[in-house]
Amino acid sequence: MTLPPEVVAEVLALYRRMDEELAGIQRGCRACGSCCDFGTHGEILYASRLEREVLALAGPPPAPAVPRHPEDLICPYRVEGKCTARQYRPIGCRTYFCDGEGRARGMELYETYRAVVADISRRAGLEWDYRRVIRALREG
């Protein structure tokens, strides 16, 4: 599905607002890329259909979406520890932090922004299809 340009613009504007709000929390981020390796911290990244459609604007993942083994839970957009889809990454990526203080605040903001994405989805006429991102990437 191709999203209407105004919907894409609204989501990207939301992402920019989030990034501004999250800037103070991110000061503890080491940009190590471990947040993209879901096998190391046991978290599972979920995203709505709208978020996955926006993520697809980054183009196909540079790494294989098909795992080398079933336990491979590294995001295929992660290359050499860095996100290659940074501008388009879902809210779960934006609000995940390795440290405890940042994680608690990130989870609060996640719920707030997830509700906004749900509203944008509803207004755009998109079904609320909320699922694991890596699985969705593998399924195509």
C-alpha positions as CSV (number, residue, x, y, z in Angstrom):
1,M,0.0,0.0,0.0
2,T,1.2,3.5,-0.7
3,L,0.4,6.0,2.0
4,P,-0.9,9.4,1.1
5,P,1.8,12.0,1.3
6,E,-0.1,14.0,3.9
7,V,-0.2,10.9,6.2
8,V,3.5,10.3,5.8
9,A,4.1,14.0,6.5
10,E,2.0,13.8,9.7
11,V,3.8,10.7,11.0
12,L,7.3,12.2,10.2
13,A,6.3,15.4,12.0
14,L,5.2,13.3,15.0
15,Y,8.5,11.5,14.9
16,R,10.4,14.8,14.9
17,R,8.3,16.0,17.9
18,M,9.1,12.8,19.7
19,D,12.8,13.2,19.0
20,E,12.8,16.7,20.4
21,E,11.0,15.4,23.6
22,L,13.3,12.4,23.9
23,A,16.5,14.4,23.5
24,G,16.9,14.9,27.2
25,I,16.5,11.2,27.9
26,Q,18.9,10.2,25.2
27,R,21.9,11.8,26.9
28,G,22.7,8.4,28.4
29,C,22.6,6.7,25.0
30,R,26.0,5.3,23.9
31,A,24.8,4.6,20.3
32,C,26.0,1.1,20.7
33,G,23.2,-0.5,18.7
34,S,22.4,-3.1,21.3
35,C,18.8,-1.8,21.3
36,C,18.5,-3.3,17.8
37,D,19.5,-6.8,19.0
38,F,16.4,-8.0,20.6
39,G,18.0,-11.3,21.6
40,T,20.3,-9.6,24.1
41,H,17.7,-7.7,26.1
42,G,14.6,-9.9,25.7
43,E,12.4,-7.1,24.4
44,I,10.2,-7.6,21.3
45,L,9.6,-4.6,19.0
46,Y,6.0,-4.3,17.9
47,A,4.7,-1.7,15.5
48,S,1.4,-0.8,13.8
49,R,0.8,-1.2,10.2
50,L,1.1,2.6,9.7
51,E,4.6,2.5,11.4
52,R,5.7,-0.4,9.3
53,E,4.5,1.3,6.1
54,V,6.5,4.4,7.1
55,L,9.5,2.2,7.9
56,A,9.3,0.7,4.4
57,L,10.1,4.2,3.1
58,A,13.7,3.6,4.2
59,G,13.8,0.9,1.4
60,P,14.5,-2.7,1.9
61,P,16.7,-3.7,4.8
62,P,20.4,-3.9,3.9
63,A,20.8,-7.0,6.0
64,P,18.8,-10.2,5.3
65,A,15.4,-10.3,7.0
66,V,15.6,-14.1,7.0
67,P,17.6,-15.1,10.1
68,R,20.7,-17.2,9.8
69,H,19.3,-19.2,12.8
70,P,15.9,-19.0,14.6
71,E,17.4,-17.0,17.5
72,D,18.7,-14.2,15.3
73,L,16.7,-11.3,16.6
74,I,18.8,-8.5,15.2
75,C,16.9,-5.9,13.2
76,P,17.9,-6.1,9.6
77,Y,18.1,-2.3,9.4
78,R,21.1,-2.5,11.8
79,V,24.4,-2.4,10.0
80,E,27.7,-2.2,11.9
81,G,25.7,-1.3,15.1
82,K,23.9,1.7,13.5
83,C,20.3,2.0,12.3
84,T,20.0,2.6,8.5
85,A,16.4,3.5,8.8
86,R,16.7,6.1,11.6
87,Q,14.4,8.7,10.2
88,Y,11.6,6.2,9.6
89,R,12.1,3.9,12.7
90,P,8.9,3.1,14.7
91,I,8.0,4.7,18.1
92,G,9.2,1.5,19.9
93,C,12.7,2.1,18.6
94,R,12.6,5.8,19.5
95,T,11.4,5.2,23.1
96,Y,13.6,2.2,24.1
97,F,16.6,3.0,26.3
98,C,19.1,0.7,27.9
99,D,19.3,2.5,31.2
100,G,16.5,2.1,33.8
101,E,15.6,5.8,34.2
102,G,15.4,6.3,30.5
103,R,13.5,3.1,30.0
104,A,10.8,4.1,32.4
105,R,10.3,7.5,30.8
106,G,10.5,6.0,27.4
107,M,7.7,3.5,28.2
108,E,5.4,6.3,29.3
109,L,6.0,8.2,26.1
110,Y,5.6,5.1,24.1
111,E,2.0,4.7,25.3
112,T,1.2,8.4,24.6
113,Y,2.6,8.3,21.1
114,R,1.1,4.9,20.3
115,A,-2.3,6.4,20.9
116,V,-1.5,9.3,18.5
117,V,-0.4,6.8,15.9
118,A,-3.6,4.9,16.4
119,D,-5.6,8.1,15.8
120,I,-3.6,8.8,12.6
121,S,-4.2,5.2,11.5
122,R,-7.9,5.5,12.1
123,R,-8.2,8.8,10.2
124,A,-6.2,7.4,7.3
125,G,-8.5,4.4,7.2
126,L,-5.8,1.8,8.1
127,E,-6.7,-1.2,10.1
128,W,-4.9,-1.5,13.4
129,D,-2.6,-4.3,12.7
130,Y,-0.1,-4.3,15.6
131,R,2.6,-7.0,15.3
132,R,6.3,-7.9,15.7
133,V,8.4,-5.9,13.4
134,I,11.1,-8.4,12.6
135,R,8.5,-11.1,11.9
136,A,6.6,-8.7,9.6
137,L,9.8,-7.9,7.8
138,R,10.6,-11.6,7.3
139,E,7.0,-12.3,6.0
140,G,7.3,-9.5,3.5
